[in-house]
């Protein structure tokens, strides 16, 4: 029996780097992204929501965990916690430990509202690190914007089947709309 052609086929090369616009004649690449998680909690009756917010804030600060705490406008006893990190392990370690702290026993997680996502490039960013890392953090920590509207964004399977160029055009249009809202301080 011949061994010609035997062996494992080579695996395809996978490139997970984010890609931005050309800068100084070269396409930008970056293997960094920002992961963000929104958790929503009900505060038990025995605890005032403001006290729960203060305790949660102290716990996060003690663990050097970046986060923004929101008051839920639809639930007077509800709060939202948005955290972020470039390392997704943060959510399973640092954040998890912070939330299991006894000081946060008054918080009951509302799992139906949990969202997690990451920043991604559209391929048109002039300053890739700014748009993928710095801009999202600046937006959620801006004291002039003490509120946020959170909604899940899902792409249909049909979108994922489009050619890269066509997907890029749609993402570019989406980015322009988002930028227009952002310039009016609406996003």
C-alpha positions as CSV (number, residue, x, y, z in Angstrom):
1,X,0.0,0.0,0.0
2,X,1.4,3.3,-1.0
3,X,1.8,6.1,1.5
4,X,1.9,8.8,-1.2
5,X,-0.5,11.6,-0.2
6,X,-1.0,10.1,3.2
7,X,-1.0,12.4,6.2
8,X,-3.1,15.0,7.7
9,X,-4.3,17.9,5.6
10,X,-2.9,21.2,6.7
11,X,-5.3,23.4,8.7
12,X,-6.4,26.6,7.1
13,X,-4.8,29.8,8.4
14,X,-7.2,31.7,10.7
15,X,-6.7,35.4,11.1
16,X,-8.7,36.8,14.0
17,X,-7.0,40.2,14.0
18,X,-9.2,43.3,13.7
19,X,-8.6,45.3,10.5
20,X,-8.9,49.1,10.1
21,X,-8.4,51.5,7.3
22,X,-5.0,52.2,5.7
23,X,-2.8,54.4,7.8
24,X,0.5,55.7,6.3
25,X,-0.1,53.5,3.3
26,X,-0.5,50.3,5.4
27,X,-3.6,48.5,6.5
28,X,-4.0,48.5,10.2
29,X,-4.2,45.3,12.1
30,X,-4.8,44.7,15.8
31,X,-5.2,41.6,17.9
32,X,-7.0,43.4,20.7
33,X,-10.7,43.9,21.4
34,X,-12.8,45.1,24.3
35,X,-15.3,42.6,25.9
36,X,-18.3,44.2,27.7
37,X,-20.9,42.5,29.9
38,X,-24.2,44.0,31.2
39,X,-25.7,42.4,34.3
40,X,-29.0,43.5,35.8
41,X,-29.9,43.0,39.4
42,X,-32.9,43.5,41.7
43,X,-32.0,44.9,45.1
44,X,-33.8,43.0,47.9
45,X,-36.4,44.9,50.0
46,X,-34.2,45.2,53.2
47,X,-31.6,47.2,51.3
48,X,-32.0,50.7,49.8
49,X,-30.8,50.6,46.1
50,X,-28.4,53.5,46.7
51,X,-26.7,51.5,49.5
52,X,-26.4,48.5,47.2
53,X,-24.9,50.8,44.5
54,X,-22.3,52.2,46.9
55,X,-21.3,48.8,48.2
56,X,-21.0,47.3,44.6
57,X,-18.9,50.3,43.6
58,X,-16.5,49.8,46.5
59,X,-16.2,46.1,45.8
60,X,-15.3,46.8,42.1
61,X,-12.8,49.5,43.1
62,X,-11.2,47.2,45.7
63,X,-10.6,44.6,42.9
64,X,-9.5,47.1,40.3
65,X,-12.5,46.1,38.1
66,X,-13.7,48.7,35.6
67,X,-17.4,49.2,35.6
68,X,-20.4,51.6,35.3
69,X,-23.4,51.2,37.5
70,X,-26.8,52.3,36.2
71,X,-30.1,52.8,37.9
72,X,-32.9,50.9,36.0
73,X,-35.5,53.4,34.9
74,X,-38.1,50.6,34.5
75,X,-37.5,49.1,38.0
76,X,-37.0,51.4,41.0
77,X,-35.2,48.5,42.8
78,X,-33.2,47.5,39.8
79,X,-29.6,48.4,38.9
80,X,-27.4,47.5,35.9
81,X,-23.7,46.8,36.0
82,X,-21.7,47.2,32.8
83,X,-18.1,45.9,33.1
84,X,-15.3,45.6,30.5
85,X,-12.0,44.1,29.9
86,X,-9.7,43.1,27.1
87,X,-9.3,39.7,28.8
88,X,-12.5,37.7,28.7
89,X,-11.2,35.7,31.7
90,X,-11.9,38.8,33.8
91,X,-15.6,38.0,33.8
92,X,-15.1,34.4,35.1
93,X,-12.6,35.4,37.8
94,X,-12.3,39.0,39.0
95,X,-15.9,40.0,38.3
96,X,-17.3,36.7,39.5
97,X,-15.4,37.0,42.8
98,X,-16.5,40.6,43.3
99,X,-20.2,39.7,42.8
100,X,-19.9,36.8,45.3
101,X,-18.6,39.1,47.9
102,X,-20.8,39.1,51.0
103,X,-21.3,42.9,50.7
104,X,-23.3,42.2,47.5
105,X,-25.7,39.6,49.0
106,X,-28.6,42.0,48.5
107,X,-28.3,41.7,44.7
108,X,-30.4,39.2,42.8
109,X,-29.3,38.6,39.3
110,X,-31.9,39.0,36.5
111,X,-30.3,36.5,34.0
112,X,-32.8,37.3,31.2
113,X,-31.2,40.8,30.9
114,X,-27.6,39.6,30.8
115,X,-25.7,40.6,27.6
116,X,-22.1,40.1,26.6
117,X,-20.3,41.3,23.5
118,X,-17.1,42.7,22.1
119,X,-15.9,45.5,20.0
120,X,-15.2,44.7,16.4
121,X,-13.9,46.7,13.5
122,X,-15.7,47.5,10.3
123,X,-12.5,47.9,8.3
124,X,-12.8,51.7,7.9
125,X,-11.5,52.9,11.3
126,X,-8.7,55.5,10.9
127,X,-7.5,54.9,14.5
128,X,-8.2,51.3,15.3
129,X,-7.1,51.3,19.0
130,X,-9.3,54.4,19.7
131,X,-12.4,52.9,18.1
132,X,-12.1,49.4,19.5
133,X,-10.8,50.1,23.0
134,X,-10.8,53.8,24.1
135,X,-14.1,55.1,22.5
136,X,-16.4,52.5,24.1
137,X,-14.9,53.2,27.5
138,X,-15.1,56.9,27.0
139,X,-18.8,56.6,26.0
140,X,-19.9,54.5,29.0
141,X,-17.9,56.6,31.5
142,X,-18.9,60.0,30.2
143,X,-20.5,61.9,33.2
144,X,-22.6,63.9,30.8
145,X,-24.4,60.7,29.7
146,X,-25.7,59.2,32.9
147,X,-28.1,56.9,31.0
148,X,-28.0,54.2,28.4
149,X,-30.3,52.2,26.3
150,X,-29.2,48.5,26.0
151,X,-30.6,46.2,23.4
152,X,-29.2,43.0,21.9
153,X,-27.9,43.1,18.4
154,X,-28.1,39.9,16.4
155,X,-27.1,39.5,12.9
156,X,-29.2,37.1,10.8
157,X,-27.6,34.1,9.2
158,X,-28.1,35.7,5.8
159,X,-25.8,38.6,6.8
160,X,-23.0,36.1,7.7
161,X,-23.4,34.5,4.3
162,X,-22.6,37.7,2.4
163,X,-19.3,38.3,0.7
164,X,-16.8,40.3,2.8
165,X,-17.1,43.4,0.6
166,X,-20.9,43.5,0.9
167,X,-20.8,42.9,4.7
168,X,-18.2,45.7,4.9
169,X,-20.5,48.1,3.0
170,X,-23.4,47.4,5.4
171,X,-21.2,47.8,8.5
172,X,-19.8,51.0,7.1
173,X,-23.4,52.4,6.6
174,X,-24.2,51.3,10.2
175,X,-21.1,53.0,11.5
176,X,-22.0,56.3,9.7
177,X,-25.5,56.2,11.2
178,X,-24.0,55.5,14.7
179,X,-21.4,58.3,14.2
180,X,-24.2,60.8,13.2
181,X,-26.1,59.9,16.4
182,X,-22.8,60.1,18.4
183,X,-22.0,63.6,17.1
184,X,-25.4,64.7,18.5
185,X,-24.6,63.0,21.8
186,X,-27.4,60.5,21.2
187,X,-25.3,57.4,21.1
